[in-house]
Every structure is written in C-alpha cells, then in structure tokens.
C-alpha cells in the first residue's frame, strides 16, 4: 500500500494504481504524507500565533481590572472626604454616590473578567487542538495518518479581535470633580447633585468598542452570509439563487403553503439567520422600489397595518430606495437620505453597540445613514419589493 489515490482519498497498492485506479490522480504515499505534514505545520503555526495574541489580550485585561479598582477606590476615598465636610446634610448623598460607584465598578470588573475567562477558555481549546495535531503529525504509519487526517475538525474562527483595544481610561476621576463643584452650592443645588454625579458614574466604560470599519476590506471581515426563509415570503415573492438569496416581486401568487410566519400584506421576506455581534452584508438592488431592513422576529406578519411594514413601527429599521433617492424610516418617521445612488447597499450591524449603518457601495463606500440605539433582541435581515419586476439579491461576499 505504497501508493495514494487522491481521487478516492485512500491508500492503494501499485497494482491497483495501474488497474482500477489507472485514470485517477495517484501519487506515492510518502509524497502525500509530505504534503499533509506541511499542512499540519501551517495549522500549528496559526494556532500558536493565536495563543500568543490571546495571552497578550489577557494581560491587558488584567491591567484594566487593576486600573478600574484603583481608580474606583480613589474616587470613593475623595468623595468621602468631601462629603464628610457637609455632614449631616450631605451624609446620605455620600452613601448614594459610593453605592453607585461600587455598582459600576462591579459591572466593569465583571465585564473584564467575563471576557478574560472566554479568552482563557479559547487558549485552552487551541492548545488542545494543537496537541491533537502534534500527535497526528507524529504518526509514523502513513496509512494511519492519511486515514485520520480527513476527520480533523476545521479550525474555528477566533472569538475576539486580533488587536484588543482599550478605551482611554476615563474611570471615576470625574466623580471627584463633580462632587467638588457642588460642595459650595449646599441646599440650593442639593437636589441636582444626585443626577449630576450619577450620570458621570454611569458613563464609566473601560472596554473600548472597536472603531467601525472604514474600507470595504474592513467591512468584509464581518461578512455574514444571508439566506432567506421561504416560510416568511409574501406570496407575490419568488425566491431564487442558491440559498434563496434572490427576491423577485411577481404579479401572480406563488404556490406557497400556509405558514404563520408568512407576510400576508406587504411584499416582504426575512432571513433565516438571526444577527447578533458584528455583521456586514450587501444587497444588490434591481428596480426603483426596494426596501433594505433589519427587524426583530416578533414583527407582525398579517395584513397591511404599519405594525407589519418595515420601518413603520418600533421593531424594524429600513432604508427605502426610490430610483435616485433614499429614505430611512423607523417608527413611521421618514428621513431623506443624501448620497450617491448605486446598485448595491451595504448594511453594517454592531448589535451590542447599538449601531446600524447603511452604505452606498460602488468603487468606494459612502455612509448613507447611521443609527445609534439599543437593540433588545436578535435582529433579522429583510427586504421589501413593492412592485412586480422589482428585485433584490443578498450578495456573496468574498
């Protein structure tokens, strides 16, 4: 069994290579072993580099935890000193501020530790996979190595960014400054101090959200494959292309069976995939009346009410494309949007940051509209094609 058939991915003898495997792609088992050995080495290098990057991030998080604790302790100490000068009038306020600082401190430290734990778990998993690859790489028997190689699980994507960014530390110094300012106002402004101070405490946020991508290559790092759910498609909508990515509005009804998730009034359809984290996708527009949207899953489906129409309720956000102009809509409020009209719209979502951005995509990317809000549920991509012949397609991004 000194030959290897690449066509059938199995070891064979020389006689088989000139008979039943004579038209197949065959090489020596030793040559195939050399190629697989090279691939194993590359995979181990990737894992080892990720381990190093992740260990650096863990150290950064440890430093951040120390900084948060130190700043919070100092803020508490300074606040107590100022407030004791105003006892008993400000004694209660002192307790309130301390409680808010500690609460925010606990929240921030908890976030740091939670992410730190996830990174440490990833390190453990990467090292385990590296050990498995090392064991397989050390297998002397060609047949055994080639037999076990296809069963290797692919290396999953990293759960964190390769360069972990930390927000310039704001911490709790602002609390001390705010308390010092109100010290001289006494009774007249005492009712204002709670709001003033606690707003500063609530803005303490250690971990920096990564800046939004700038170039199309940056956006493509977060590309999300979108496939459409036929159970949600209006009966005037025809789905085509691999994975049901293309939408065409037809004048006649399609032969869809009844389903409770189906839109029955407006010509709309939703994605199969729920969207959280950071996602980017692009929609090709074919026609002058197309809406590109994101929505919560619990948007109403039956009838022609605004509760069902993308952008006309508090469950959906939509960019409507009308020929040579755009309109953004949310909760029935329409906003004219200026920008170059192109045949492709890019959508960027940072769910945890509450950021939703629409872009005109051509040779360059131009921001059309940006939303800053708080998303309370996973989102789903959606499109609306208003008239027969109108088309939209979720593009394959490479």
DRENDO-1510 file (C-alpha; in Angstrom, 1 decimal, always signed):
<recs>
REC; n; res; u; v; w
REC; 1; UNK; +0.0; +0.0; +0.0 .
REC; 2; UNK; +2.7; +2.4; -1.1 .
REC; 3; UNK; +0.5; +4.5; -3.4 .
REC; 4; UNK; -2.2; +7.0; -2.6 .
REC; 5; UNK; -5.3; +7.8; -4.7 .
REC; 6; UNK; -6.2; +11.4; -4.3 .
REC; 7; UNK; -9.4; +10.9; -6.3 .
REC; 8; UNK; -10.7; +8.4; -3.7 .
REC; 9; UNK; -8.5; +9.6; -0.8 .
REC; 10; UNK; -7.2; +6.2; +0.1 .
REC; 11; UNK; -4.0; +4.2; +0.1 .
REC; 12; UNK; -3.6; +1.6; -2.6 .
REC; 13; UNK; -1.1; -0.8; -3.9 .
REC; 14; UNK; +0.9; -0.4; -7.0 .
REC; 15; UNK; -1.1; -3.0; -8.9 .
REC; 16; UNK; -4.4; -1.1; -8.2 .
REC; 17; UNK; -2.8; +2.2; -9.4 .
REC; 18; UNK; -2.4; +0.7; -12.9 .
REC; 19; UNK; -5.7; -1.1; -13.0 .
REC; 20; UNK; -8.9; +0.1; -11.2 .
REC; 21; UNK; -7.3; +3.4; -10.3 .
REC; 22; UNK; -5.3; +3.9; -13.6 .
REC; 23; UNK; -7.2; +7.1; -14.6 .
REC; 24; UNK; -7.1; +8.6; -11.1 .
REC; 25; UNK; -4.8; +11.2; -9.6 .
REC; 26; UNK; -2.3; +8.9; -7.8 .
REC; 27; UNK; +1.0; +9.7; -6.0 .
REC; 28; UNK; +3.2; +7.8; -3.6 .
REC; 29; UNK; +2.0; +7.6; -0.1 .
REC; 30; UNK; +5.3; +9.2; +1.0 .
REC; 31; UNK; +4.6; +12.2; -1.2 .
REC; 32; UNK; +1.1; +12.6; +0.1 .
REC; 33; UNK; +2.4; +12.3; +3.6 .
REC; 34; UNK; +4.9; +15.1; +2.9 .
REC; 35; UNK; +2.1; +17.4; +1.7 .
REC; 36; UNK; -0.2; +16.7; +4.7 .
REC; 37; UNK; +2.8; +17.1; +7.0 .
REC; 38; UNK; +3.3; +20.6; +5.5 .
REC; 39; UNK; -0.4; +21.5; +6.1 .
REC; 40; UNK; -0.2; +20.3; +9.7 .
REC; 41; UNK; +2.8; +22.5; +10.3 .
REC; 42; UNK; +0.9; +25.6; +8.9 .
REC; 43; UNK; -2.1; +24.9; +11.0 .
REC; 44; UNK; +0.0; +24.6; +14.1 .
REC; 45; UNK; +1.7; +27.9; +13.3 .
REC; 46; UNK; -1.7; +29.5; +13.1 .
REC; 47; UNK; -2.8; +28.1; +16.4 .
REC; 48; UNK; +0.4; +29.1; +18.2 .
REC; 49; UNK; +0.2; +32.6; +16.9 .
REC; 50; UNK; -3.4; +32.9; +18.1 .
REC; 51; UNK; -2.4; +31.6; +21.5 .
REC; 52; UNK; +0.3; +34.3; +21.7 .
REC; 53; UNK; -2.2; +37.1; +20.6 .
REC; 54; UNK; -4.8; +35.9; +23.1 .
REC; 55; UNK; -2.3; +35.7; +26.0 .
REC; 56; UNK; -1.4; +39.4; +25.3 .
REC; 57; UNK; -5.1; +40.3; +25.5 .
REC; 58; UNK; -5.5; +38.5; +28.8 .
REC; 59; UNK; -2.6; +40.6; +30.2 .
REC; 60; UNK; -4.3; +43.8; +29.0 .
REC; 61; UNK; -7.5; +42.8; +30.7 .
REC; 62; UNK; -5.6; +42.1; +34.0 .
REC; 63; UNK; -4.1; +45.6; +33.8 .
REC; 64; UNK; -7.5; +47.1; +33.2 .
REC; 65; UNK; -9.0; +45.4; +36.2 .
REC; 66; UNK; -6.3; +46.8; +38.4 .
REC; 67; UNK; -6.8; +50.3; +36.9 .
REC; 68; UNK; -10.6; +50.2; +37.4 .
REC; 69; UNK; -10.2; +49.0; +41.0 .
REC; 70; UNK; -7.5; +51.6; +41.8 .
REC; 71; UNK; -9.5; +54.5; +40.3 .
REC; 72; UNK; -12.7; +53.4; +41.9 .
REC; 73; UNK; -11.0; +53.2; +45.3 .
REC; 74; UNK; -9.5; +56.6; +44.9 .
REC; 75; UNK; -12.9; +58.1; +43.8 .
REC; 76; UNK; -14.6; +56.6; +46.9 .
REC; 77; UNK; -11.9; +58.0; +49.2 .
REC; 78; UNK; -12.0; +61.5; +47.7 .
REC; 79; UNK; -15.8; +61.6; +47.7 .
REC; 80; UNK; -16.0; +60.5; +51.4 .
REC; 81; UNK; -13.5; +63.3; +52.3 .
REC; 82; UNK; -15.6; +66.0; +50.6 .
REC; 83; UNK; -18.9; +64.7; +51.9 .
REC; 84; UNK; -17.8; +64.5; +55.5 .
REC; 85; UNK; -17.3; +68.2; +55.5 .
REC; 86; UNK; -21.0; +68.6; +54.8 .
REC; 87; UNK; -22.3; +66.1; +57.4 .
REC; 88; UNK; -25.1; +65.6; +58.2 .
REC; 89; UNK; -26.7; +67.4; +55.3 .
REC; 90; UNK; -24.8; +65.5; +52.7 .
REC; 91; UNK; -24.2; +62.3; +54.5 .
REC; 92; UNK; -27.0; +60.4; +52.7 .
REC; 93; UNK; -25.7; +61.7; +49.3 .
REC; 94; UNK; -22.3; +60.3; +50.1 .
REC; 95; UNK; -23.7; +56.9; +50.7 .
REC; 96; UNK; -25.6; +57.0; +47.5 .
REC; 97; UNK; -22.6; +58.0; +45.4 .
REC; 98; UNK; -20.5; +55.3; +46.9 .
REC; 99; UNK; -23.1; +52.7; +46.2 .
REC; 100; UNK; -23.3; +53.8; +42.6 .
REC; 101; UNK; -19.5; +53.8; +42.1 .
REC; 102; UNK; -19.3; +50.3; +43.6 .
REC; 103; UNK; -22.1; +49.1; +41.4 .
REC; 104; UNK; -20.5; +50.5; +38.3 .
REC; 105; UNK; -17.1; +49.1; +39.4 .
REC; 106; UNK; -18.6; +45.7; +39.9 .
REC; 107; UNK; -20.2; +45.9; +36.4 .
REC; 108; UNK; -17.0; +46.9; +34.7 .
REC; 109; UNK; -14.8; +44.3; +36.6 .
REC; 110; UNK; -17.4; +41.7; +35.8 .
REC; 111; UNK; -17.2; +42.5; +32.1 .
REC; 112; UNK; -13.4; +42.4; +32.1 .
REC; 113; UNK; -13.4; +39.1; +34.0 .
REC; 114; UNK; -16.0; +37.5; +31.8 .
REC; 115; UNK; -14.1; +38.3; +28.6 .
REC; 116; UNK; -10.9; +37.2; +30.3 .
REC; 117; UNK; -12.4; +33.9; +31.1 .
REC; 118; UNK; -13.6; +33.4; +27.5 .
REC; 119; UNK; -10.1; +34.2; +26.2 .
REC; 120; UNK; -8.6; +31.8; +28.6 .
REC; 121; UNK; -11.0; +29.1; +27.5 .
REC; 122; UNK; -10.1; +29.7; +23.9 .
REC; 123; UNK; -6.4; +29.4; +24.8 .
REC; 124; UNK; -7.1; +26.0; +26.4 .
REC; 125; UNK; -9.1; +24.8; +23.4 .
REC; 126; UNK; -6.4; +26.0; +21.0 .
REC; 127; UNK; -3.7; +24.2; +22.9 .
REC; 128; UNK; -5.8; +21.1; +23.0 .
REC; 129; UNK; -6.2; +21.2; +19.2 .
REC; 130; UNK; -2.5; +21.8; +18.8 .
REC; 131; UNK; -1.8; +18.8; +20.9 .
REC; 132; UNK; -4.1; +16.7; +18.7 .
REC; 133; UNK; -2.4; +17.9; +15.6 .
REC; 134; UNK; +1.0; +17.2; +17.1 .
REC; 135; UNK; +0.0; +13.7; +17.9 .
REC; 136; UNK; -1.3; +13.1; +14.4 .
REC; 137; UNK; +1.8; +14.7; +12.9 .
REC; 138; UNK; +4.0; +12.3; +14.8 .
REC; 139; UNK; +2.2; +9.3; +13.5 .
REC; 140; UNK; +4.8; +7.2; +11.7 .
REC; 141; UNK; +2.4; +5.0; +9.8 .
REC; 142; UNK; +1.4; +6.6; +6.5 .
REC; 143; UNK; -1.9; +4.8; +6.3 .
REC; 144; UNK; -2.9; +5.7; +9.8 .
REC; 145; UNK; -2.1; +9.4; +9.3 .
REC; 146; UNK; -3.9; +9.6; +6.0 .
REC; 147; UNK; -6.8; +7.7; +7.4 .
REC; 148; UNK; -7.2; +10.1; +10.4 .
REC; 149; UNK; -6.4; +13.3; +8.6 .
REC; 150; UNK; -9.9; +13.9; +6.9 .
REC; 151; UNK; -11.6; +13.5; +10.3 .
REC; 152; UNK; -9.8; +16.6; +11.7 .
REC; 153; UNK; -12.3; +19.3; +12.6 .
REC; 154; UNK; -11.7; +22.6; +10.8 .
REC; 155; UNK; -10.2; +25.4; +12.9 .
REC; 156; UNK; -13.0; +27.7; +14.0 .
REC; 157; UNK; -12.7; +31.4; +13.7 .
REC; 158; UNK; -11.3; +33.5; +16.6 .
REC; 159; UNK; -14.0; +34.8; +19.0 .
REC; 160; UNK; -12.1; +38.0; +19.6 .
REC; 161; UNK; -10.3; +40.6; +17.6 .
REC; 162; UNK; -6.6; +40.1; +16.9 .
REC; 163; UNK; -5.8; +43.5; +18.4 .
REC; 164; UNK; -7.6; +44.2; +21.6 .
REC; 165; UNK; -8.2; +47.9; +22.1 .
REC; 166; UNK; -8.8; +49.5; +25.4 .
REC; 167; UNK; -10.6; +52.8; +25.8 .
REC; 168; UNK; -8.5; +55.7; +27.1 .
REC; 169; UNK; -9.2; +55.4; +30.8 .
REC; 170; UNK; -11.9; +57.7; +32.0 .
REC; 171; UNK; -12.7; +55.8; +35.2 .
REC; 172; UNK; -14.0; +57.7; +38.2 .
REC; 173; UNK; -12.0; +60.9; +38.4 .
REC; 174; UNK; -14.9; +62.8; +37.1 .
REC; 175; UNK; -16.9; +61.9; +40.2 .
REC; 176; UNK; -14.5; +63.7; +42.5 .
REC; 177; UNK; -14.5; +66.8; +40.3 .
REC; 178; UNK; -18.3; +66.8; +40.2 .
REC; 179; UNK; -18.6; +66.5; +44.0 .
REC; 180; UNK; -16.0; +69.3; +44.5 .
REC; 181; UNK; -18.1; +71.6; +42.2 .
REC; 182; UNK; -21.3; +71.1; +44.2 .
REC; 183; UNK; -19.7; +71.4; +47.6 .
REC; 184; UNK; -20.2; +75.2; +47.6 .
REC; 185; UNK; -23.8; +75.2; +46.5 .
REC; 186; UNK; -25.2; +73.4; +49.5 .
REC; 187; UNK; -29.0; +73.4; +49.9 .
REC; 188; UNK; -29.9; +75.3; +46.7 .
REC; 189; UNK; -28.4; +72.7; +44.3 .
REC; 190; UNK; -28.6; +69.6; +46.6 .
REC; 191; UNK; -31.4; +68.2; +44.5 .
REC; 192; UNK; -29.3; +68.4; +41.4 .
REC; 193; UNK; -26.2; +66.6; +42.8 .
REC; 194; UNK; -27.6; +63.1; +42.6 .
REC; 195; UNK; -28.4; +63.3; +38.9 .
REC; 196; UNK; -25.2; +65.1; +38.1 .
REC; 197; UNK; -22.9; +62.7; +39.9 .
REC; 198; UNK; -24.6; +59.5; +39.0 .
REC; 199; UNK; -24.6; +60.4; +35.3 .
REC; 200; UNK; -20.8; +60.6; +35.4 .
REC; 201; UNK; -20.6; +57.3; +37.2 .
REC; 202; UNK; -22.8; +55.6; +34.6 .
REC; 203; UNK; -20.6; +56.8; +31.8 .
REC; 204; UNK; -17.6; +54.9; +33.1 .
REC; 205; UNK; -16.9; +52.3; +30.5 .
REC; 206; UNK; -13.5; +50.5; +30.4 .
REC; 207; UNK; -13.5; +48.3; +27.3 .
REC; 208; UNK; -13.3; +50.2; +24.1 .
REC; 209; UNK; -15.6; +49.1; +21.4 .
REC; 210; UNK; -13.5; +48.6; +18.3 .
REC; 211; UNK; -13.9; +51.5; +15.8 .
REC; 212; UNK; -16.3; +50.9; +13.0 .
REC; 213; UNK; -14.7; +49.6; +9.8 .
REC; 214; UNK; -13.6; +52.2; +7.2 .
REC; 215; UNK; -12.7; +50.4; +4.0 .
REC; 216; UNK; -14.7; +47.7; +2.2 .
REC; 217; UNK; -12.0; +45.2; +3.1 .
REC; 218; UNK; -12.5; +46.1; +6.8 .
REC; 219; UNK; -16.3; +45.5; +6.4 .
REC; 220; UNK; -15.8; +42.2; +4.6 .
REC; 221; UNK; -14.0; +40.9; +7.7 .
REC; 222; UNK; -17.5; +40.8; +9.3 .
REC; 223; UNK; -19.3; +39.5; +6.2 .
REC; 224; UNK; -22.4; +37.5; +7.1 .
REC; 225; UNK; -24.0; +35.1; +4.6 .
REC; 226; UNK; -27.7; +35.7; +4.4 .
REC; 227; UNK; -30.2; +33.2; +3.2 .
REC; 228; UNK; -33.9; +33.9; +3.1 .
REC; 229; UNK; -36.6; +32.0; +4.8 .
REC; 230; UNK; -39.3; +30.9; +2.3 .
REC; 231; UNK; -41.8; +30.5; +5.2 .
REC; 232; UNK; -41.8; +34.3; +5.7 .
REC; 233; UNK; -42.0; +35.3; +2.0 .
REC; 234; UNK; -45.1; +37.0; +0.8 .
REC; 235; UNK; -46.9; +35.0; -1.9 .
REC; 236; UNK; -46.0; +37.6; -4.6 .
REC; 237; UNK; -42.3; +37.0; -3.9 .
REC; 238; UNK; -40.3; +34.5; -5.9 .
REC; 239; UNK; -37.1; +33.2; -4.3 .
REC; 240; UNK; -34.2; +32.0; -6.4 .
REC; 241; UNK; -30.5; +31.6; -6.5 .
REC; 242; UNK; -28.6; +29.2; -4.2 .
REC; 243; UNK; -29.7; +29.5; -0.6 .
REC; 244; UNK; -32.8; +31.6; -1.6 .
REC; 245; UNK; -30.8; +34.8; -1.8 .
REC; 246; UNK; -32.6; +36.5; -4.7 .
REC; 247; UNK; -36.0; +38.1; -4.4 .
REC; 248; UNK; -38.3; +39.0; -7.3 .
REC; 249; UNK; -41.8; +40.5; -7.0 .
REC; 250; UNK; -44.2; +38.7; -9.2 .
REC; 251; UNK; -47.6; +39.8; -10.4 .
REC; 252; UNK; -49.1; +36.3; -9.7 .
REC; 253; UNK; -49.2; +34.4; -6.5 .
REC; 254; UNK; -46.5; +31.7; -5.8 .
REC; 255; UNK; -47.5; +28.2; -4.7 .
REC; 256; UNK; -46.5; +28.6; -1.1 .
REC; 257; UNK; -48.4; +26.7; +1.6 .
REC; 258; UNK; -49.8; +28.4; +4.6 .
REC; 259; UNK; -47.3; +29.3; +7.4 .
REC; 260; UNK; -47.9; +31.5; +10.4 .
REC; 261; UNK; -44.6; +33.3; +9.8 .
REC; 262; UNK; -45.6; +34.5; +6.3 .
REC; 263; UNK; -46.2; +38.1; +5.5 .
REC; 264; UNK; -49.7; +38.3; +4.1 .
REC; 265; UNK; -50.0; +42.0; +3.2 .
REC; 266; UNK; -46.7; +43.6; +2.3 .
REC; 267; UNK; -44.3; +42.1; -0.2 .
REC; 268; UNK; -41.5; +41.3; +2.3 .
REC; 269; UNK; -39.3; +38.4; +3.4 .
REC; 270; UNK; -36.9; +37.8; +6.3 .
REC; 271; UNK; -33.6; +36.0; +6.6 .
REC; 272; UNK; -33.2; +32.6; +8.2 .
REC; 273; UNK; -30.2; +33.8; +10.2 .
REC; 274; UNK; -30.6; +35.8; +13.4 .
REC; 275; UNK; -28.0; +38.6; +13.6 .
REC; 276; UNK; -26.0; +39.5; +16.7 .
REC; 277; UNK; -22.5; +40.7; +17.3 .
REC; 278; UNK; -20.8; +42.4; +14.3 .
REC; 279; UNK; -22.3; +41.6; +10.9 .
REC; 280; UNK; -22.0; +43.0; +7.4 .
REC; 281; UNK; -23.9; +42.1; +4.3 .
REC; 282; UNK; -24.7; +43.7; +0.9 .
REC; 283; UNK; -27.9; +43.8; -1.1 .
REC; 284; UNK; -28.0; +44.2; -4.9 .
REC; 285; UNK; -30.9; +46.3; -6.0 .
REC; 286; UNK; -32.9; +45.7; -9.2 .
REC; 287; UNK; -35.6; +48.3; -9.6 .
REC; 288; UNK; -36.7; +51.6; -8.2 .
REC; 289; UNK; -38.8; +50.5; -5.2 .
REC; 290; UNK; -36.8; +48.3; -2.8 .
REC; 291; UNK; -36.5; +48.4; +1.0 .
REC; 292; UNK; -33.5; +47.0; +2.8 .
REC; 293; UNK; -34.3; +46.4; +6.5 .
REC; 294; UNK; -33.4; +44.8; +9.8 .
REC; 295; UNK; -36.2; +43.8; +12.2 .
REC; 296; UNK; -37.0; +41.8; +15.3 .
REC; 297; UNK; -38.5; +38.4; +14.8 .
REC; 298; UNK; -41.7; +39.4; +16.5 .
REC; 299; UNK; -42.8; +41.9; +13.9 .
REC; 300; UNK; -46.4; +41.4; +12.9 .
REC; 301; UNK; -47.0; +39.4; +9.7 .
REC; 302; UNK; -50.7; +39.5; +8.9 .
REC; 303; UNK; -52.3; +42.3; +6.9 .
REC; 304; UNK; -51.4; +45.8; +5.7 .
REC; 305; UNK; -51.1; +47.6; +9.0 .
REC; 306; UNK; -48.0; +49.6; +9.9 .
REC; 307; UNK; -47.1; +47.0; +12.5 .
REC; 308; UNK; -46.2; +44.7; +9.6 .
REC; 309; UNK; -44.4; +47.2; +7.3 .
REC; 310; UNK; -40.6; +47.6; +7.6 .
REC; 311; UNK; -39.7; +51.0; +9.1 .
REC; 312; UNK; -43.2; +51.9; +10.2 .
REC; 313; UNK; -43.0; +50.5; +13.7 .
REC; 314; UNK; -40.6; +50.3; +16.6 .
REC; 315; UNK; -39.5; +46.8; +15.7 .
REC; 316; UNK; -37.8; +47.5; +12.4 .
REC; 317; UNK; -35.4; +49.9; +10.7 .
REC; 318; UNK; -35.4; +50.3; +6.9 .
REC; 319; UNK; -33.6; +52.1; +4.1 .
REC; 320; UNK; -36.1; +52.6; +1.2 .
REC; 321; UNK; -34.6; +53.1; -2.3 .
REC; 322; UNK; -36.8; +55.0; -4.7 .
REC; 323; UNK; -35.0; +55.4; -8.0 .
REC; 324; UNK; -32.4; +58.2; -7.5 .
REC; 325; UNK; -33.1; +58.9; -3.8 .
REC; 326; UNK; -33.1; +57.2; -0.4 .
REC; 327; UNK; -35.3; +57.4; +2.6 .
REC; 328; UNK; -34.6; +56.0; +6.1 .
REC; 329; UNK; -37.6; +55.0; +8.1 .
REC; 330; UNK; -38.1; +54.0; +11.7 .
REC; 331; UNK; -41.4; +54.0; +13.7 .
REC; 332; UNK; -43.2; +55.7; +10.7 .
REC; 333; UNK; -40.8; +58.6; +10.7 .
REC; 334; UNK; -39.2; +59.1; +7.3 .
REC; 335; UNK; -35.8; +60.8; +6.9 .
REC; 336; UNK; -34.5; +61.8; +3.4 .
REC; 337; UNK; -31.0; +60.5; +2.9 .
REC; 338; UNK; -28.5; +62.1; +0.6 .
REC; 339; UNK; -25.7; +60.1; -1.0 .
REC; 340; UNK; -24.6; +58.6; -4.3 .
REC; 341; UNK; -27.2; +56.1; -5.7 .
REC; 342; UNK; -25.7; +52.7; -6.6 .
REC; 343; UNK; -27.0; +49.3; -7.4 .
REC; 344; UNK; -25.7; +47.9; -4.1 .
REC; 345; UNK; -26.4; +48.8; -0.5 .
REC; 346; UNK; -24.1; +47.6; +2.4 .
REC; 347; UNK; -25.5; +47.1; +5.8 .
REC; 348; UNK; -23.3; +47.1; +8.9 .
REC; 349; UNK; -24.6; +46.0; +12.3 .
REC; 350; UNK; -22.9; +46.1; +15.7 .
REC; 351; UNK; -25.6; +44.6; +17.8 .
REC; 352; UNK; -24.1; +45.1; +21.3 .
REC; 353; UNK; -23.0; +48.7; +20.5 .
REC; 354; UNK; -26.5; +49.5; +19.1 .
REC; 355; UNK; -25.0; +50.6; +15.7 .
REC; 356; UNK; -26.8; +50.1; +12.4 .
REC; 357; UNK; -25.3; +51.8; +9.3 .
REC; 358; UNK; -26.3; +51.8; +5.6 .
REC; 359; UNK; -23.8; +52.4; +2.9 .
REC; 360; UNK; -23.8; +53.0; -0.9 .
REC; 361; UNK; -21.4; +50.6; -2.3 .
REC; 362; UNK; -19.5; +51.2; -5.6 .
REC; 363; UNK; -15.8; +51.7; -6.1 .
REC; 364; UNK; -15.9; +53.4; -2.7 .
REC; 365; UNK; -18.3; +53.1; +0.3 .
REC; 366; UNK; -20.3; +56.1; +1.2 .
REC; 367; UNK; -22.2; +56.2; +4.5 .
REC; 368; UNK; -25.9; +56.9; +3.8 .
REC; 369; UNK; -27.4; +56.7; +7.3 .
REC; 370; UNK; -26.3; +55.6; +10.8 .
REC; 371; UNK; -28.5; +54.6; +13.7 .
REC; 372; UNK; -27.3; +54.6; +17.3 .
REC; 373; UNK; -29.8; +52.9; +19.6 .
REC; 374; UNK; -30.1; +49.9; +21.9 .
REC; 375; UNK; -31.2; +46.6; +20.4 .
REC; 376; UNK; -33.1; +44.4; +22.9 .
REC; 377; UNK; -33.4; +41.2; +20.7 .
REC; 378; UNK; -31.6; +39.4; +17.9 .
REC; 379; UNK; -32.2; +41.0; +14.5 .
REC; 380; UNK; -33.1; +39.5; +11.1 .
REC; 381; UNK; -32.3; +40.9; +7.7 .
REC; 382; UNK; -35.2; +41.7; +5.4 .
REC; 383; UNK; -36.1; +43.1; +2.0 .
REC; 384; UNK; -39.3; +44.6; +0.6 .
REC; 385; UNK; -40.0; +44.7; -3.2 .
REC; 386; UNK; -43.0; +46.8; -3.8 .
REC; 387; UNK; -43.9; +46.3; -7.5 .
REC; 388; UNK; -43.9; +43.4; -10.0 .
REC; 389; UNK; -40.5; +43.1; -11.6 .
REC; 390; UNK; -38.6; +44.7; -8.7 .
REC; 391; UNK; -35.6; +42.6; -7.5 .
REC; 392; UNK; -33.1; +42.4; -4.6 .
REC; 393; UNK; -30.3; +39.9; -4.0 .
REC; 394; UNK; -28.2; +39.2; -1.0 .
REC; 395; UNK; -24.7; +39.2; -2.5 .
REC; 396; UNK; -22.0; +36.6; -2.0 .
REC; 397; UNK; -19.1; +38.4; -0.3 .
REC; 398; UNK; -15.6; +37.1; -0.8 .
</recs>
